[in-house]
Amino acid sequence: MRNQLIYLHTSSGRNNVAGRGFCVLVFLFLSFITCAQQYDLLLKGGHVFDAKNKIDAIKDIAIQDGKIGKIDNSIAASLAKKTIDATGLYVVPGLIDIHTHVFVGSNANTFADGINSVSPDDFTFKAGITTVVDAGTSGWHNFTLFKNQVIDKSQTRILAFVNIAGDGMNGKPMQEDISTMITDSAVAIIQQYKSLIVGVKIGHYEGTDWAPFNNALAAAKKSNTPLFVECHLPQYSLQDQLSKLRPGDIITHSFEQITERLPIIDSAGNLRPFVLAAQKKGVLFDVGHGGAGFWFSQALPAFQQGLVPNTFGSDLHRFSMNAGMKSMLNIMSKYMAMGMRLQDVIAHATWNAATAIHREDLGNLSEGAVADIAVLSMQQGVFGFIDAAGIKLPGTQKLEAELTIRAGKIVWDLNGISAQPYKP
């Protein structure tokens, strides 16, 4: 009996040692696997477009700690914690919309801190957009409120053109008050928030004095940033406005056909020579679609005669998003229907937009860059694209956002390509 007990005790000890050894081996194996998984996310087999790095090919993209870790022809799935099959899809930098109104708030009938602006996260990611620029909804006086109330609370990266009018687009009479259009005050707020404010905006002024325009231009010069000019300045001729702009300054609503401002296409269907001269000088032309800012009667002949928009600003706000504009992807699809190559459409929505606002850290997929990525599908079919006049242009292709990644995190997944399949 005693010998049996000794045997059992000895066997139990051996089994415990063997068990502990097995656990150690399992732990070491799992540790090895974890260490081997050096990337958080891997996008495999997508067609990558990156204008900055001149990539137009099928590549794999690995993401680590919110940044682009590696781009290569093939990256092993075993190196990533999560792998997404992007075969048949286009993988591009997160889109940049340089004309939006997102200073949303509770004030009725205004854009600044008002209900006419929209909350960006509600609309950006489903269109592949990771960065928006607010077009002067806030001014130098109320930008801090905008920052605290919206910018700091949003997942979407929000940058801004600060309005030369102190309280921005808060409605009349304040946005008509020249006494609030102070150059040095605008420069001071830009210097305080260099990482957020990318330029100065002038627009929505109906007086005859050139002081608002000149003050805004002076602020842009002093802060070394672009001037962003809206068309809502009927008292200044388009030719005079363009002549004042410097290379790199931006005019929006470029393809609007309204009586208040001379359109860029004349009655004979020709692009006005002074518009071409401004383009040659280096003035940038933004779409600024909005509810009334884009007409095929202007955009199509301009495109055919060499005036291609530098950027696809949507002029996103409460009214435009349900009209002809719909989304930035819809604008991009319009230009494909007009004859623009997909590669160029992507470049203008990403790298062109980043360079226009002097944010070369965005709009590209360089290793080490922030992992803002849009995964797009190309829908084939019969589509109709609508302008501000209610005119329809037919098309056979339409871009759609399948997946949007912001700083390495999936924030939009239309068809569950990142999800685990259901198993009953």
QUIDA-V532228 format. One line per field, one symbol per residue. phi: phi as a letter, one per 20 degrees, with the letter a starting at -180 (. if undefined). psi: psi as a letter, one per 40 degrees, with the letter a starting at -180 (. if undefined). A space follows every 10 residues. Layout:
# QUIDA-V532228
phi=???
psi=???
This chain:
# QUIDA-V532228
phi=.fffffffff ffffffffff ffffffffff ffffffeedf bcddmeeedb fgeldbafbd cddblmcfea cbfbcfffec fbcdedgndd dcggfcdebc ccefaeffmc eflcefecff ffcfffdmed ccdfemfddf fdfffgffec gfddfffddb eefffgdmed nfeffdeffe edgfffffff ffcffdedrd dcrlcdfdfe ggffffffff ffelcfedde efcffdfgff fffefegnfc ddlfdeccff cgffdefend ffgfffffff fofedeflgl ececcffdff ffffdoeeff bdgelfagef fddffmafff fffgfffeoe fggfgfffec fgffffdlcf fdmbdffnfg eecddddded rdccdddfen eddfbdcbec eebcddlndf dbbfdmfeef ffcf
psi=dddddddddd dddddddddd dddddddddd ddddddgeid ihhheihhhh ddefhgihii hihhfeihdi hidhhhdeei dhhhhfheih hiihihhegi gegiaehifi dhfieeiihd dedddeeehe hihhgfdiad dedddddddd deeidhhhii hhhdhdeage iiedeehdee ghdddddddd ddfdedheai ihifheiehe dddddddddd ddefiihhhi efgeehiddd ddddiiheih hifdfigidd hhidhieeei hhdddddddd dehihidfca deehhddddd ddddeeghid ifhdfhaddd deaddciddd dddddddeeh idddddddec ddddddefge eififiheih ghihhiihhh ahihhhadee hhhiieihii hdhhhhfehh ehgdefeeih ihh.
